[in-house]
Amino acid sequence: MRGNQVTRQWRLVRLLSATTRGRSIPDLQRELEVTSRTVRRDLEALEQAGFPLISETRRGEVLWRFIDGYQPESPVALTTDELMALYFSRRLLEPLRGTPMFEGIRSALEKIGAVVSLRMPSLRGSLDSGISVSTFGRKDYRNVGHVFTRLMHGMRNHFTLEFDYKPPRRDQAGRYRLDPYKLWYQDHGLYVVGWDHDHSDFRVFAVERIVGVRVTNQRFEPREDFNFHALKNTAFRFVWGDPKQVRIRFSADQAAYATERMWHGSQKAFEQGDGSVVLQFSVADLAEVKRWLIGWGAGAEVLEPDDLRNEIRNECALMARK
């Protein structure tokens, strides 16, 4: 497996960097517990990766080492808590499996894990078996690696992108021209935020819905009026705009659950005499709030605005008829 290969090759680097005399292939074979063919293949891979390897024959034995004075960059000394945090972060990024972002952190952590295995074998095992993260409704990014790469290229170098975008309810994809400003990781999903040339506005596009993307030769200057933090703060989840005040009463048996999380940056909580609690926040899109509130059932009551209260009443009536 690729993970075992990366770990083994990193161990090989550490073994070679710890000797000035050199190590023979049979010696490395015993240390790594692999065949001589695997050792030769790994040595070749290190050479191709740019490591300054040399081989010398001494008393009829071929020894491998790095050139004099070369030391691979030493890994940063990490505490146990820091190692646990890094392993936990890899689990948190599981929804991005298939993207270069996830592959990058996985590769980095495999190298760190190889060092941990050499120094603290029991810790590596406890990290692997003792940390678990679950995600609900994650997206599939296995086929978007090329899209992600071009998005990042356009973003770093300020190139306008042209891409086809297919929302779930559309039969055909639409063509867009976008100045990419930011990648946004939200609710276990990856989104690109930028200036939409066709709509003359800042918009959000889900990465997995981008069918194909082309980097144009047109450069853009980032607009001074782009304030992602301010835009994001008006969105309950993804849709931003002019905010409206929302007030919801959660029943006494649901109050503790409703207040143990921060649902929005503008959220305020007001405890009531009967044990219930009123949450208040200002957001742009009521449809996103409606979908969230319906999950609370009768434990949540909309106090304002009336538009949201009526939409939920109509939605629940339709559900009852079905």
C-alpha positions, 0 to 999 in steps of 0.5 A, spaced: 500 500 500 502 507 498 502 508 506 506 503 507 511 505 502 511 512 504 513 510 511 518 505 509 522 510 505 522 515 510 525 510 515 530 508 509 532 516 509 533 516 517 537 510 517 541 512 511 542 519 515 544 516 521 551 513 518 557 516 515 560 509 513 554 507 509 549 501 509 549 495 505 543 492 502 542 486 506 543 490 512 537 495 510 533 489 508 534 486 515 532 493 518 526 494 514 524 487 514 523 487 506 526 483 500 533 486 497 529 487 491 524 492 495 530 496 498 533 497 491 527 499 488 526 504 494 533 507 493 532 508 486 525 512 488 530 516 493 535 518 488 529 520 483 526 524 488 533 528 489 536 525 495 544 525 494 545 518 494 552 515 493 554 507 493 561 505 495 565 498 495 569 497 501 572 490 502 567 487 497 561 490 500 557 495 496 555 501 501 549 506 500 549 513 504 548 520 503 554 525 500 558 528 506 555 533 509 548 532 507 542 531 512 535 531 511 531 536 514 530 534 521 523 533 523 520 538 528 520 535 535 512 534 537 509 533 543 504 527 544 498 532 545 501 535 538 501 528 535 494 527 537 492 533 534 495 532 527 492 525 527 485 528 529 486 533 524 487 528 518 480 524 521 477 531 520 479 532 513 476 525 511 470 528 507 476 531 502 478 524 501 480 525 493 483 532 493 490 534 493 489 537 500 487 531 503 492 527 500 498 532 502 496 532 509 495 524 509 502 524 506 505 528 511 502 525 517 505 518 514 512 521 514 511 523 521 508 517 523 514 513 521 518 517 525 514 516 531 514 509 529 522 509 530 522 513 537 515 511 540 512 504 537 506 504 542 504 511 541 503 510 534 499 504 535 495 508 540 494 514 535 491 509 530 486 505 534 484 511 539 482 516 535 475 516 531 471 521 527 465 520 523 462 524 518 454 525 516 453 526 508 460 527 506 461 528 498 465 524 493 471 528 491 474 522 488 474 525 481 475 532 482 483 532 483 484 536 476 478 541 478 481 542 485 488 543 482 486 548 476 482 552 482 488 553 486 492 555 480 487 560 478 487 563 485 494 563 486 496 567 480 489 571 479 487 568 472 480 568 470 477 561 470 471 558 465 467 552 467 461 548 466 457 547 472 451 543 473 446 543 479 443 537 481 436 540 478 439 542 472 439 537 466 444 541 462 451 544 465 451 552 464 458 556 462 461 561 467 467 565 468 469 566 475 475 570 478 476 565 484 478 568 490 477 563 496 476 556 497 471 555 503 470 549 507 463 548 510 459 543 512 464 537 510 464 540 503 468 544 499 466 551 495 469 556 491 468 563 492 469 569 487 467 574 482 461 571 477 462 575 470 455 573 468 452 576 474 456 581 476 456 579 483 460 575 488 457 567 488 459 561 491 460 554 487 460 547 490 466 544 487 463 537 486 458 540 481 464 543 476 464 539 470 470 541 467 474 548 468 479 551 464 484 556 466 484 562 461 490 567 459 486 573 462 488 576 469 484 579 474 485 584 480 482 582 486 476 587 488 477 592 494 470 591 496 471 583 497 470 582 504 469 574 505 468 575 513 462 580 512 459 576 507 459 570 510 456 573 517 450 574 513 449 567 511 446 561 515 450 556 511 451 558 504 447 564 501 448 571 503 445 578 502 441 583 506 440 580 513 433 579 517 432 578 524 430 571 526 427 569 533 426 562 535 423 559 541 426 552 543 421 548 548 424 547 555 426 539 553 430 542 547 433 548 550 439 545 553 441 542 546 439 548 542 444 552 546 450 548 547 452 549 539 453 556 536 449 556 530 451 563 527 456 568 529 450 573 531 446 568 535 444 571 542 440 566 547 434 569 552 432 564 557 425 564 559 421 563 565 418 556 563 425 553 562 424 555 554 430 559 551 429 564 545 435 564 540 436 570 536 440 571 530 440 575 523 441 571 516 440 573 509 436 566 507 430 563 510 430 557 506 436 555 509 433 556 516 427 553 515 430 546 513 434 546 519 428 548 524 424 542 521 428 537 524 427 540 531 419 538 530 415 541 535 420 543 539 422 549 536 417 555 534 418 561 530 417 568 533 419 572 527 419 573 521 412 571 519 414 569 513 419 564 516 413 562 520 408 561 514 413 557 510 414 552 515 407 551 517 405 550 509 411 545 509 409 541 515 402 541 512 404 538 505 408 533 509 402 531 513 398 530 506 403 526 504 
